Amino acid sequence: MKFLRDAFDGIKPDFMPGGKREKFYPVFETIETFFFTPDHVTTSGSHIRDGVDIKRLMTVVVLALFPALFFGMYNIGYFHFEQLVALGQQDSYTFMEAFLFGLWKLLPIIIVSYAVGLGVEFIFAMFYGHGIHEGYFVTGMLIPLIVPVDLPLWMLAVAIVFGVVIGKEIFGGTGMNILNPALVVRAFLFFAYPTFMSGDKVWVAGASEVDGMSGATILGQLGSGGDAALQVGSVNHVYSVMDMFVGLIPGSIGETSTIAILIGAVMLLLSGVASWRIILSGIIGGTVMSFLFQLWGANPLMDFGWKHMLVGGFAFGLVFMATDPVSATQTNTGKWIYGFLIGFLSILLRVLNGFPEAVMLVILLLNVFAPTIDHYVVQASVKRRNKRVEDKIKKALSA
Amino acid sequence: MSQDIRIKRGVDIKLKGKAEKMFANVPQAKVFALRPDDFHGVTPKLTVKVGAQVKAGDSLFYSKYDDRIKFTSPVSGEVVEIVRGAKRKILEVKVLVDSEVTYKEFQIKESSKEDVTEILLESGAWVFIKQRPYDVIANPSDKPKAIFISGYNSAPLAADYDFALQGKEKSLQKGIDVISKLTTGKVNLSVDGSQSSSVFQNISGVELHNVTGPHPAGNVGVQIHHIDPVNKGERVWTVTPQDLVIIGDLFLTGKFNAERVVALTGSEVSQPRYVKTIAGTSIENILKDNLKSTNVRVISGGPLTGTKISQDGYLGYYDNQITVLPEGKTHRFFGWVPWLYNNIFSMAGSSFASTGKEYAMDTNKNGETRGFVVTGEMEKVFPFDIYPMYLVKSIMYNDIGEMENQGIYEVAPEDFALAEVINTSKIDIQKIVREGLDVMIKEVG
């Protein structure tokens, strides 16, 4: 790879201070460090450093999203063709057809996500003269996975500009934000364009153009008093627990398959990026709440019990959003509290407010409270230390 | 009476190039140097000029803010050069050694704290006594509540005290007897609980603690935290065993003999061994014909806390280890791809500590500096009841009250060495902690 290295070394002076393209140094640096790790060496302190840096960590997170991404592609095609078959417009379809259709629908969303988001990052990086930090690498992949497939691309673009600027850049960029930027994008879409983010016409590709189609999500149907079923014309397909686990249900692109999300979770936990404490306590919180509701059992949403954790954004939110190390709590004790509250409140809001996508908003809410939770955890340690002094003084006085 | 301490958090980094337990035959260096920078926070005032003749134990400079604290020559000879840097800052005071070292004779008195303090100050051995908080040379006027000695070093490639101090038991015991006069509290000695020690087994006059666990279990700061933590306004003093030997020798013979057993370690050393030498020695002879390549980083001290020096530089005054690592100033193609290059701590987690495989690590930072992103990683290797990230952040935004609350009195930069190694954001944490301590010295004292 010497020729590539030589090429970078050749043009580098132009981008250095005093060079004619000085302003574009962040862009150059991003491209250079994509191909080559920098030659920075330690100067003092620990002369050796671990091989993991933020770039490498973010790569792992994106890789962990791939199972959900690939399943999402297939799922888009699956429901699209299922409705056509049910309506008699098509006889059959192959796995590959479904997958390629999904790819065709998903690719523009991914491209818009990265193009708009990175564009905003580049502008801020050039303006402030800092490098382009890798945070958006992950955010850019998260966003396509948490939106409905038929969302117009321009809405997505507007939401991303809002999400990246308000959710991240105004706080100072990667590592400084309080809220998870991908969730800010999602929340913006939810409130700005509600008809495109809920209802029974947005979850299946092309459903809005088909008569007699109900592609509502399981939660949507349960909320309106029905059962977990797909209704196309007169055909009523009831979803099994297996469907929910594998992910053959309507929903946001990457959120449907619990098993794909679990594979990602294993990758995140093995690489140490995500906190197992948050995931575990989130599951505990969700289980407790859904169990309590099942005891109550006043409506179909309450009766749904532990299956709540297989549908909607619960698993995806818990694994990929709640564990975002920047916006989550930072202390280990705090992580237990934070995860538990996310699980507990998500199911609570889902059931009592009939708010299907409560998970995302609960995580945003807890993002806001994360520093407060941490504050009290850290204060406990401070108090322990101060008490040591007080005890000593008391002992001395009584002696 | 002994007390057991078990440290759970931390990691033993296994590096290639551990010193073989035998002495290499190295000719004595011709030049020795004292570097004021080895003594943190000291502003030197010279007592000698170029051309002066000194004996071992004669003062070369003293501390501007406390003229009782003297820094004495480890050898006898002629002051040949005083190297100055920017703003005429003194960098090195070099002494060309006589063919035979002659010693200044000290009249030994050891009946009281004042006697002992006076001899230690006069001979220059006082500088071996450091204080917590702040990890600086102790103030002779202070009354420490206890003295701590860590009888083992758990850092990677560290010199093995059992080998290095063999035959010095008498001096060690004398050293302990002497320094116990300096406190009304206890003298605490911690030893490695996982193996029996030959040097420390018959030591008396101390409170013995068996410490087990991965690095930084051997750090004296960790031990203090678990035995008798430092509260605001309190002082404890620390001395290392190899320095106790010098103190003991001083009181046995009346001579300041700064002899050191140095471990020559690291993957770039052809024959990693031990060397008998004197503090401040030129390391040229030690490294001569013993390096595998030229593109190396020479460190006086260990790979986690040592100081970068040149190949013809001088051994740090407190150091008993020289480490030579490959210099890592290279670009790696797609170096950020996971699992492609060695990423031995975070990714592999604790399995790294248990495999027993030794690694040759270079000095590349393996990434660019970033804001804090990953949380909880420092806690894995930081065995204090302190939130390391909160402490580091409070230093970064320079909030004295907050630093105090977060526990700055209990830590030294070396306690953060592992956190710095595994830190994903590539922040120089030890440097930040040192700056924080310096702010506290200035503001709180």
Interface residues (C-beta under 8 A of the other chain):
Chain A: M1 L4 R5 T33 F35 F36 T37 P38 D39 H40 V41 T42 T43 S44 G45 S46 H47 I48 R49 D50 G51 V52 D53 I54 K55 R56 L57 T59 V60 L63 G131 H133 E134 G135 G172 G173 T174 G175 M176 L270 S271 G272 V273 S275 P325 V326 A328 Q330 T331 N332 K335 V378 S381 V382 R384 R385 N386 R388 V389 K392
Chain B: I13 L15 P229 N231 K232 R297 I299 P303 L304 T305 G306 T307 K308 T323 L325 E327 G328 K329 T330 H331 R332 F333 F334 G335 W336 V337 P338 Y341 N342 N343 I344 F345 S346 M347 G349 M361 D362 T363 N364 K365 N366 G367 E368 T369 R370 G371 F372 V373 V374 T375 G376 E377 E379 D385 I386 Y387 M389 Y390 N405 Q406 G407 P413 A417 L418 E420 V421 I422 N423 T424 S425 K426 D428 I429 Q430 K431
